[in-house]
Amino acid sequence: MTVSTVASSSLAESAHRTRQAAQQLGYLSGDAKNAAIAAMADALEQAAAEIVEANAVDCEAAQQEGLAKPLYDRLKLSESKLQGAIAGVRDVGKLPDPVGVAQLHRELDDGLILKRITCPLGVLGVIFEARPDAAIQIASLALKSGNGVMFKGGKEARHSCQAIVAAIHRGLNSAGLPTDAIQLLTTREEILELLQLDSMVDLIIPRGSNAFVRFVQDNTRIPVLGHADGICHIFIDQSAVLDKAIPIVVDAKTQYPAACNAVETLLIHQGVAKAFLPPLAAALRKNGVTLRGDAIAQEIVEMEAATEDDWQTEYSDLVLAIRVVDSLGAAIAHINTYGSRHTDAIISESPQAVDSFLAQVDAAGVFHNCSTRFADGFRYGFGAEVGISTQQLPPRGPVGLEGLVTYKYQVVGNGHIAATYSGDDARAFSHRTL
Amino acid sequence: MTVSTVASSSLAESAHRTRQAAQQLGYLSGDAKNAAIAAMADALEQAAAEIVEANAVDCEAAQQEGLAKPLYDRLKLSESKLQGAIAGVRDVGKLPDPVGVAQLHRELDDGLILKRITCPLGVLGVIFEARPDAAIQIASLALKSGNGVMFKGGKEARHSCQAIVAAIHRGLNSAGLPTDAIQLLTTREEILELLQLDSMVDLIIPRGSNAFVRFVQDNTRIPVLGHADGICHIFIDQSAVLDKAIPIVVDAKTQYPAACNAVETLLIHQGVAKAFLPPLAAALRKNGVTLRGDAIAQEIVEMEAATEDDWQTEYSDLVLAIRVVDSLGAAIAHINTYGSRHTDAIISESPQAVDSFLAQVDAAGVFHNCSTRFADGFRYGFGAEVGISTQQLPPRGPVGLEGLVTYKYQVVGNGHIAATYSGDDARAFSHRTL
């Protein structure tokens, strides 16, 4: 079976086909979607050898081209990684159906009923790095949410993605669903084209470097789910307990420094800086962290100087910037100026300081006495994570399946007209919640 | 008291001040906001004579410049219209506080608690036509939702808006709130500048012509709440009852033809076209409606020919396009092709057809056996309407105060770190709803 890939000249036409196929997915029952997800998982299992083989071709080419080790590790799809991804597909089948949920149910008048019902977005445009298991995850989430998807994986993963999509298409086929619902784009040029299809594509999900996400945001009018920066802060308040502060800061910096929810800047109240910074610096250095501090921090512990640039840098590495602030207000002002609205934490035993921090810090996640690393859809219990959004409007923060649906208002009457409710003897609405 | 208006060169600086003032509004209690709203209403009442006088200056200039009658009517602020707007402010005070609502409350583990809490967006950019009462409504909604607002009214309403904002500032002042929270822009050039301030302004609300809304959408990366087109459809299904169909179509077309939720295209099933079109056409023509039909409709009733253009036109006038379709599927396909995802209705007595229509039509409002004119925040019982969004992502459809807030995730722990939950002896999350 050949995978139908998309010729650049007809991308809009392909998107139209995906849109039509998606309309069919949109009104499937939860059971029908779960059956299709199971068929998809079965097809992937049956194609496991084929997929691993295709991946080996990609990996060999990548090695010859000298692909950097971390990228190569992401590209490499071992049998066990593939089985893990297939298990993930089956897990998505177990999640509650995000479509068809009544968010509002109200009588407007006798026999005139308003409902707000969740429904699919339509078509998702997903662009990710050379990480073939992402294609599997995305396909299952799209199907579960009743959306079509056009995706483009990194060119290094070309053979892997084609083998995966061929298997997914077989799964869709055996479930009686249109294979157009999931289309694979193959050329880099198509990314820009995809970003222009704002009447066909409803949401772009970019996965990749900060620079790439920013490129996407700058080049499309389609809403983008994602974030360019994860500049997270921890503020150690005057009332903080050192025994809580040290493990939290060490965890937030070192547990996975490349993660977007790792801490980048530590703010510390001047009242405790002298007492806390030396043991904190020792603990961080023991874990391989390089410190950069402002003048006051440097007076307390010898470290490199932090410049203005450091406050706006996501190191994604074992580096931590430290600034001593003279008040809670100064800490909040720093975060609201330099932060990326991702996740910021306060370590404090003062309920008043905590309340102010949680209320005034403008971020998707505001944490108290715990690591910023908890900012994650799986840890929040969402089952699946589509991405973390640092946009101001919802969906914000870690986004689960609910980020892939929207809603529509249904009004059902029996001949009701608006004229009845206007003018001198206007009838009143009842507006009764049902 | 002079109104502080914004010099173009320092718009970003002004936006920064509004942002800071908004942070203060953001954590006010509901009672404190309602007190400020009352103070705003009082100040407007005290300034009523002043405002009406300023409006008279604007109206005189508009008459000399020959402003079109409908625009003049919107500009004109009579004492009673002003009192109505002030009553509207007091009504906003009675609405539930949209901020601080817990949407999710979950234990992640012992002592590690996740909450999702609604919070203000930050700063709203509102651009509207020469309609001074809109400034009053917007100011009260912004205050209620804890947002700052920078607004720009049409230049014809300059004196009116200045008098209104001066009064609003007096109200804010007497409530002890920063007047920077609500700023008035006065020059047209500032609109484009405002649209560029994507790091300062969180939502743009344009009110005006479709062309203007499209201009705004095309010139900003800030999310825009609103819609350019309102191309609404009614489909008369094969199973429709004529006695319901006629009043609904007449209401949807004639009750207020300039409204975005008025019907523009009537689709009718070929099975009933011959029987229904003649009495329907007679009823519509009795109400002054001009009809344009496709070839089949023209065979049944004499009328002008509809062209491809008609299917994509929002007449905002007593004109209705009519197309005869051969199936429910063709009606849905027409709507999903030409509609603007605003509001579309089916007239039908077949539960199966209704279910298909409500599920498959992609629009913010899908209606059955009632007029499209019900698509309205007040009629839905939202208390206040910020606008109607035809975007795919929420907020969609009529947007009340909830469109002016977002949410943040609060995680409160007691020294919890992520390392505990990973690795070989990883602790499990409880994910228990509280």
Interface residues (C-beta under 8 A of the other chain):
Chain A: Q23 G26 Y27 R106 L108 L112 L114 C119 L121 G122 D202 L203 Q217 D218 R221 P223 D243 K244 P247 I248 V250 D251 A252 Q255 Y256 N336 V354 S356 L358 A359 Q360 D362 A363 A364 G365 V366 F367 H368 N369 C370 S371 R373 F374 A375 R379 Y380 G381 Q391 Q392 L393 P394 R396 G397 P398 T406 Y407 K408 Y409 Q410 V411 V412 G413 N414 G415 H416 I417 A418 A419 Y421 S422 F429 H431
Chain B: Q23 G26 Y27 R106 L108 L112 L114 C119 L121 G122 D202 L203 Q217 D218 R221 P223 D243 K244 P247 I248 V250 D251 A252 Q255 Y256 N336 V354 S356 L358 A359 Q360 D362 A363 A364 G365 V366 F367 H368 N369 C370 S371 R373 F374 A375 R379 Y380 G381 Q391 Q392 L393 P394 R396 G397 P398 T406 Y407 K408 Y409 Q410 V411 V412 G413 N414 G415 H416 I417 A418 A419 Y421 S422 F429 H431
